[in-house]
Amino acid sequence: MLFKKKIDVVSIGDTATDAFIRIKDAHVHCALDKTACELCFGFGDKIPYESVTVVPGVGNSANAAVAMSRLGLTTSFISNVGDDGFGKECIETLEHVGVGTRYMLKHKGIPTSYHYILWYDNERTILTRHEDYKYTLPSFPEPRWMYLSSLGAGAKEFHNDVAQYLLEHKNVKLAFQPGTFQIKLGAAALKNIYERTEVFVCNLEEAQKILETQENDAKKLIDMLRTKGPKIVVITDGPQGAYAGDGTKTYYMAAYPDERPAFERTGAGDAFASTLVTFLIKGKTLAEALKLAPINSASVVQKIGSQAGLLDEKGILEWLAKAPEGYGSKEI
């Protein structure tokens, strides 16, 4: 896809195909304090499953690109796929929803990443495999924003390329939603990324891992993460809501009060993060963007996968109009 106007956001990260395998013949065993749970079924047994739903072109950054495109931004995606049928399907799926794919690289002899998701009740256990691609940053027109998220273990040095690009393009703002490998690397290893970040989004447990602390006060964690460089820090806490701070004010935002139970939770965090960043790009205040972000999360968990439930701006405003009195962010 060729762009005739300035790109609003270039999203960078891995993409894959997700296969959702719905199972019922299983049990969940949790520790007494509920801090850890295990999905259990008979070892060596034949386990029946109800259905398989295959969803191509997903991943934290891919989901963000789709969400932002659906909300009216011009987006392009930098990623890697194999030169195979799954890679072709990922590219075609993203193009179909308006995401620019000309900077997605195909690799001969390496398959496209494929994940198996064990879907039990409304939760999922993901069997992941990130293929070992050679990460390179292609040449692309300067966007307004860059959105960086999950990359594989072979991308350590690639982060230096991203940091160098941001050093040379000072007008580009960065949203950073770290994935598993980036969290394991820690803030020190990604110092140049953290220092250049405009909006940083992670969940509460991830914040504790990054900071190597047991602190569970979100407001304190926000202040601690801001010392690493990000101007705005957002910490999500699942159904408990989210917190955000910019150094001047800190807010708490409850989850959207949808009476329906979640159907399948994959992508709720991506929907929240990318929706919040989208509305900041569109000129909303942090408090206003926080009020809109949970709506897309609430919609996503009513569908299978991370993209089917993503709303356009009209849909989000319709949900907002139905929200109960008092719904909105609160300064803490």
LUMSEGU-863204 format. One record per residue (C-alpha): residue in three letters; x, y, z. Coordinates in steps of 0.25 Angstrom, whole numbers, plus 5000, padded with zeros to 4 digits. Each point is the difference from the previous one (the first is absolute). Layout:
# residues N
PT_ALA_X_Y_Z
...
***
This chain:
# residues 332
PT_MET_5000_5000_5000
PT_LEU_5006_5014_4996
PT_PHE_4997_5012_5008
PT_LYS_4995_5013_4994
PT_LYS_5000_5007_5014
PT_LYS_5009_5001_5012
PT_ILE_5001_4987_5008
PT_ASP_4994_5003_5014
PT_VAL_5006_4987_5006
PT_VAL_5010_4990_4997
PT_SER_4998_4988_5008
PT_ILE_5012_4991_5003
PT_GLY_5000_4985_5005
PT_ASP_4998_4986_4997
PT_THR_4987_4994_4994
PT_ALA_4995_4986_4999
PT_THR_4988_4991_4998
PT_ASP_4992_4996_5012
PT_ALA_4992_4987_5001
PT_PHE_4990_5000_5011
PT_ILE_4997_4986_5005
PT_ARG_4988_5000_5009
PT_ILE_5000_4989_5010
PT_LYS_4991_4996_5011
PT_ASP_5005_4987_5006
PT_ALA_5010_5007_5009
PT_HIS_5002_5006_5014
PT_VAL_5006_5012_5006
PT_HIS_5008_4998_5013
PT_CYS_5004_5013_5008
PT_ALA_5009_5003_5011
PT_LEU_4992_5004_5013
PT_ASP_5004_5015_4998
PT_LYS_4996_4999_4985
PT_THR_5013_5005_4996
PT_ALA_5003_4989_4991
PT_CYS_4990_4990_4992
PT_GLU_5003_4988_4991
PT_LEU_4992_4994_4989
PT_CYS_4999_4985_5002
PT_PHE_4995_4988_4992
PT_GLY_5004_4986_4999
PT_PHE_5015_4997_4996
PT_GLY_5000_4990_4989
PT_ASP_4985_5001_4998
PT_LYS_4992_5003_4987
PT_ILE_4994_5014_5003
PT_PRO_4988_5004_4992
PT_TYR_4999_5014_4995
PT_GLU_4987_5008_4996
PT_SER_5006_5008_4989
PT_VAL_5012_5007_4993
PT_THR_4999_5014_4996
PT_VAL_5012_5005_4992
PT_VAL_5003_5015_5000
PT_PRO_5012_5005_4991
PT_GLY_5008_5013_5001
PT_VAL_5000_5002_5015
PT_GLY_5010_5004_5011
PT_ASN_5001_5012_5009
PT_SER_5004_5010_4990
PT_ALA_4992_4994_4989
PT_ASN_4988_5001_5009
PT_ALA_5003_5015_5003
PT_ALA_5002_5003_4985
PT_VAL_4986_4994_4997
PT_ALA_4994_5008_5012
PT_MET_5006_5013_4996
PT_SER_4996_4998_4985
PT_ARG_4985_4997_5004
PT_LEU_5000_5012_5008
PT_GLY_5004_5009_4988
PT_LEU_5015_5001_5001
PT_THR_5009_4997_4988
PT_THR_5009_4988_5005
PT_SER_5011_4992_4994
PT_PHE_5006_4987_5006
PT_ILE_5015_4996_5001
PT_SER_5001_4985_5002
PT_ASN_5005_4987_4995
PT_VAL_4993_4988_4994
PT_GLY_5004_4987_4993
PT_ASP_4999_4999_4985
PT_ASP_4989_4990_5002
PT_GLY_4985_4999_5000
PT_PHE_4998_5005_5014
PT_GLY_5009_5012_4997
PT_LYS_4992_5003_4988
PT_GLU_4987_4999_5008
PT_CYS_5005_5009_5011
PT_ILE_5004_5011_4990
PT_GLU_4987_4999_4992
PT_THR_4992_5000_5013
PT_LEU_5007_5013_5005
PT_GLU_4998_5006_4986
PT_HIS_4985_4997_5001
PT_VAL_4998_5008_5012
PT_GLY_5008_5012_4995
PT_VAL_5014_4998_5006
PT_GLY_5012_5003_4991
PT_THR_5008_4988_4998
PT_ARG_5011_5004_4990
PT_TYR_5011_5000_5011
PT_MET_4996_4985_5004
PT_LEU_5012_4992_4997
PT_LYS_4999_4985_4994
PT_HIS_5011_4990_5004
PT_LYS_5003_4988_4991
PT_GLY_5002_4987_5008
PT_ILE_4994_5005_5013
PT_PRO_4985_4998_5003
PT_THR_4991_5010_5005
PT_SER_4998_5000_5015
PT_TYR_4988_4992_5004
PT_HIS_4994_4999_5014
PT_TYR_4990_4990_5006
PT_ILE_4991_5005_5011
PT_LEU_4993_4991_5010
PT_TRP_4987_5007_5002
PT_TYR_4993_4996_5013
PT_ASP_4988_5007_5006
PT_ASN_5003_5015_4997
PT_GLU_5015_4999_5002
PT_ARG_5011_4995_4991
PT_THR_5014_4993_5001
PT_ILE_5009_5004_4988
PT_LEU_5010_4990_4994
PT_THR_5009_5010_4993
PT_ARG_5012_4999_4990
PT_HIS_5007_5012_4995
PT_GLU_5008_4996_4987
PT_ASP_5014_5005_5000
PT_TYR_5000_5011_4989
PT_LYS_5011_5010_4997
PT_TYR_4994_5013_5005
PT_THR_5003_5012_4991
PT_LEU_4994_5014_5000
PT_PRO_4995_5003_4986
PT_SER_5000_5014_4994
PT_PHE_4986_5007_5002
PT_PRO_4994_5014_5000
PT_GLU_5001_5007_5013
PT_PRO_4987_4997_5008
PT_ARG_4994_5009_5011
PT_TRP_5001_4988_5010
PT_MET_5007_4987_5001
PT_TYR_4993_4988_5008
PT_LEU_5010_4990_5005
PT_SER_4996_4987_5007
PT_SER_5003_4985_5000
PT_LEU_5013_4995_4993
PT_GLY_5007_4986_5001
PT_ALA_5013_4997_5007
PT_GLY_5008_5003_4988
PT_ALA_4996_5015_4999
PT_LYS_5009_5005_5011
PT_GLU_5009_5008_4991
PT_PHE_4989_5004_4991
PT_HIS_4995_5009_5012
PT_ASN_5013_5008_4998
PT_ASP_4995_5002_4985
PT_VAL_4987_5005_5005
PT_ALA_5007_5009_5011
PT_GLN_5009_5006_4989
PT_TYR_4988_5003_4991
PT_LEU_4993_5007_5011
PT_LEU_5013_5008_5003
PT_GLU_5001_5004_4985
PT_HIS_4985_5003_4999
PT_LYS_4997_5009_5012
PT_ASN_4986_5003_4996
PT_VAL_4995_4986_5001
PT_LYS_4993_4996_5013
PT_LEU_5001_4986_5006
PT_ALA_4990_4991_5006
PT_PHE_5006_4988_5007
PT_GLN_4992_4988_5004
PT_PRO_5011_4990_5004
PT_GLY_4999_4985_4997
PT_THR_5005_4988_5008
PT_PHE_5014_5001_4994
PT_GLN_5001_5015_5002
PT_ILE_4996_4999_5014
PT_LYS_5010_4989_5003
PT_LEU_5011_5009_4994
PT_GLY_4997_5011_5010
PT_ALA_5000_5015_5000
PT_ALA_5015_5001_5001
PT_ALA_5002_4992_4987
PT_LEU_4990_5009_4993
PT_LYS_5004_5013_5006
PT_ASN_4999_5007_4987
PT_ILE_4986_4995_4997
PT_TYR_4995_5004_5014
PT_GLU_5006_5014_4999
PT_ARG_4993_5003_4987
PT_THR_4987_4994_5004
PT_GLU_4988_5010_5000
PT_VAL_4989_4989_5004
PT_PHE_5004_4987_5008
PT_VAL_4990_4990_5002
PT_CYS_5001_4987_5008
PT_ASN_4992_4992_5010
PT_LEU_5003_5000_5015
PT_GLU_5007_4987_5001
PT_GLU_5009_5004_4988
PT_ALA_5003_5013_5007
PT_GLN_5005_4993_5012
PT_LYS_5009_4991_4991
PT_ILE_5006_5012_4993
PT_LEU_5003_5007_5013
PT_GLU_5004_4987_5008
PT_THR_4991_5004_5011
PT_GLN_4988_4994_5008
PT_GLU_4994_5014_5001
PT_ASN_4985_4998_4996
PT_ASP_4995_5015_5001
PT_ALA_4998_5004_4986
PT_LYS_5002_5015_5003
PT_LYS_5014_4997_5005
PT_LEU_5003_4991_4989
PT_ILE_4996_5011_4990
PT_ASP_5010_5009_5007
PT_MET_5011_4990_5000
PT_LEU_4998_4997_4985
PT_ARG_5000_5015_4997
PT_THR_5014_5001_5005
PT_LYS_5004_4991_4989
PT_GLY_4996_5010_4990
PT_PRO_4986_4998_4995
PT_LYS_4991_5013_5001
PT_ILE_4987_4993_5002
PT_VAL_4999_4986_5007
PT_VAL_4988_4992_4999
PT_ILE_4998_4987_5009
PT_THR_4988_4991_4997
PT_ASP_4995_4990_5010
PT_GLY_4990_4992_4993
PT_PRO_4986_5000_5004
PT_GLN_5004_5009_5012
PT_GLY_5003_5012_4991
PT_ALA_5012_5008_4996
PT_TYR_5008_5012_5005
PT_ALA_5008_5010_4992
PT_GLY_5009_5012_5004
PT_ASP_5007_5011_4993
PT_GLY_5009_5006_5011
PT_THR_4989_5010_5003
PT_LYS_4988_4992_5003
PT_THR_4997_4985_5002
PT_TYR_4986_4994_4996
PT_TYR_4993_4987_5003
PT_MET_4990_4995_4990
PT_ALA_4990_4988_5003
PT_ALA_4997_4990_4989
PT_TYR_4988_5002_4991
PT_PRO_4988_4995_5008
PT_ASP_4995_4989_4990
PT_GLU_4990_4991_5006
PT_ARG_5004_4989_4991
PT_PRO_5011_4990_5004
PT_ALA_5013_5000_4992
PT_PHE_4999_4990_4989
PT_GLU_5015_4999_4997
PT_ARG_5010_5010_5005
PT_THR_5012_5000_4990
PT_GLY_5003_5014_4995
PT_ALA_4993_5008_5011
PT_GLY_5013_5006_5004
PT_ASP_5005_5003_4986
PT_ALA_4986_5007_4997
PT_PHE_5001_5008_5013
PT_ALA_5014_5005_4997
PT_SER_4998_5003_4985
PT_THR_4987_5007_5002
PT_LEU_5006_5009_5011
PT_VAL_5012_5004_4991
PT_THR_4990_5002_4988
PT_PHE_4992_5010_5008
PT_LEU_5012_5007_5005
PT_ILE_5005_5002_4986
PT_LYS_4986_5005_4996
PT_GLY_5002_5011_5011
PT_LYS_4992_4995_5012
PT_THR_5006_5002_5014
PT_LEU_5005_4988_5008
PT_ALA_4987_5000_5008
PT_GLU_4992_5000_4988
PT_ALA_5008_4989_4993
PT_LEU_4999_4992_5012
PT_LYS_4985_5000_5000
PT_LEU_4999_4995_4986
PT_ALA_5011_4989_5000
PT_PRO_4992_4990_5009
PT_ILE_4989_5000_4990
PT_ASN_5008_4993_4989
PT_SER_5005_4990_5011
PT_ALA_4986_4997_5004
PT_SER_4996_4998_4985
PT_VAL_5012_4991_4997
PT_VAL_4997_4990_5011
PT_GLN_4986_4997_4994
PT_LYS_5007_4994_4987
PT_ILE_5010_4989_4997
PT_GLY_5014_5006_4998
PT_SER_5006_5013_5002
PT_GLN_4994_5008_4988
PT_ALA_4986_4996_4997
PT_GLY_4994_5008_5011
PT_LEU_5008_5013_4997
PT_LEU_4991_5012_4998
PT_ASP_5000_5012_4991
PT_GLU_4999_5014_5007
PT_LYS_4985_5000_4997
PT_GLY_4999_4987_5008
PT_ILE_5008_5005_5011
PT_LEU_4992_5013_5002
PT_GLU_4987_4991_4999
PT_TRP_5005_4992_5012
PT_LEU_5004_5012_5007
PT_ALA_4986_5006_4999
PT_LYS_4994_4987_5007
PT_ALA_5010_5001_5011
PT_PRO_4994_5002_5014
PT_GLU_5001_5014_5007
PT_GLY_5013_5002_5006
PT_TYR_5008_4992_4990
PT_GLY_5014_5006_4998
PT_SER_5014_5002_5005
PT_LYS_5002_5005_5014
PT_GLU_5012_5007_5005
PT_ILE_5007_4993_5012
***
